[in-house]
Amino acid sequence: MNSNKFFSFSRFNLLLRNDILLNYKKYLLTIAGAFILGFIVIYSNMPKYIQKDELHWVFGSQKYFQVFIMCLIGLEAFVGSSFSELSNKVKTSNYLLLPASTFEKYLSKFVIHVIAAIILFLIIFWIDAHLARYVTINNIKDTNDSVLSYAEKEKFVQVFNYSMLLIRNTYPTITYWSWFEGLAIVFGIFSVGMYFFNVKLFFRKLGLIKTAISLIAVIYLGVITMTILSQLFYPETKWFDISKNMDYRMENGLFNIEYWMYLSAYLVSLFLIPLGYFKLKEKEL
Amino acid sequence: MFNDFSLELESGRIVGLLGKNGAGKSTLLNLIAGLCQPKQGSMEVNGFVPFNRNPNFLADIYMVPEEFSFPSVSIACYVKAFSPLYPTFDNEKLKSIFAEFEIQPSSNLNKLSHGQRKKFLIAFALSTNCKVLVFDEPTNGLDIPSKSQFRKILVSSVTDEQLVIISTHQVKDIDTIIDKVVVIDNGTIIYQENTENITQKLYFETATTLTDEDKVLYSEKCPFGYRVIRPATTVAESSIDLELLFNAIINNKITSPLTPQILVPLTGEERGTSTK
């Protein structure tokens, strides 16, 4: 079998070069926009006043986790801008006729819109988090009129590092996500990303909206499946009231719905990557 | 759309693909370029199945569509981004065509007029040196001098290893450069012939009057009398009036292919289009 028709490293490099040459301005603007928006999101969530209950205002791992998830929406929007060449017939024709294999085309988009985007996102978020903390500490207002030193003010906002995101709970004691849960969250985020990554392959117009609707439909389908299962195995369940069954834990300590969601998170991305590839391969004008 | 459709085109030719609106010209071009998949039958271009979109196939076919869209970059940037993807791309050829078309490489593509952008695309297509060049309405939007330049550049730059397919309604723009005419109607090839065979068998002229004794295959009134097609009876050859020929074919006045051995209807699995 001639592997050259699937992948050639030099051709792949040329395809990446082609994309970057044509879109570098857009990418630079996106990076600048992400940097500014990221700062705004993080800074606006940080405390502006020191009040009596100091503990209440400590900006730590859980707050960082929340803003991290908020910023991820921006990343998903960028991922959703992949395959913009398929937005109309003329551009689609140009793109499909580019002398490269479908695999190379799909992979080049994946490298730029997923891998490079994630790396840049992590760097930008880290810089923004540190910058926002620095600005916050320098501008934080003490409502008690007690003169606090810079070192004391620093305690109100923790220094960000990515290991913070591994903390599941800080009260009453610090607990961490298990590897199964942690990986499931990563895969879950990745699955949503792949959902958005493939938007243009499935929808020519209003792709993001249609994808969001489809995603909600999938989540509801999951809830309905769980409801049906609850109705079957726990006859006391009324309608959608499946929360009472949350008492039933599995052997690994997870609730059944958690286990089901985590398994879905693992599997969906594995399903969406080849699905998107074949959709591109069979794309017709 | 296509039934009992068999077409075999050899390299070294400039083929004029003619047909009414909705006859299937664009669909045929899309099939040849691998942008659509035949519902039935088989198809081969340059030894490849087009819809597989093998990169080696894509590197040897270039399509200039009727409508086009460019990224907002300079011509130089576009060439830098796309030309390396075509292994046989000739930068010197591009420069000389740019000079003929008076194209400035520093210009932003989206700030050019439609005609200038089309000229750029034609220049780029010819410079790729692809074995199959497909032009859909290439002269639409070109001014009169540019149409003439297009003909000159096309004829001078195409080699015997290349096949050029031009689909157009502007038949007068290409009637001096094509060496094969293919007419399709309702998804069927109703006529295909080399221009040398046409001029050997048909005679095109303008007559002031027509009498009943005249052997006229087809005629149309014009300001100075009649444009007519007659069977060629003498050794003298005439220039092909492609518009008149097309109208004669569409009106069933020239009904059968002049060289039936070229049009071989296939059946079953063989049904489809083949360009070699």
Interface residues (C-beta under 8 A of the other chain):
Chain A: N4 K5 S8 R11 L14 L15 R17 N18 L21 L22 N23 N88 V90 K91 S93 N94 L96 L97 L98 P99 A100 S101 T102 E104 K281 E282 E284 L285
Chain B: N30 A33 G34 L35 C36 Q37 R53 N54 P55 N56 L58 A59 I61 Y62 M63 P65 E67 F68 S69 P71 V73 C77 Y78 K80 A81 F82 P84 L85 Y86
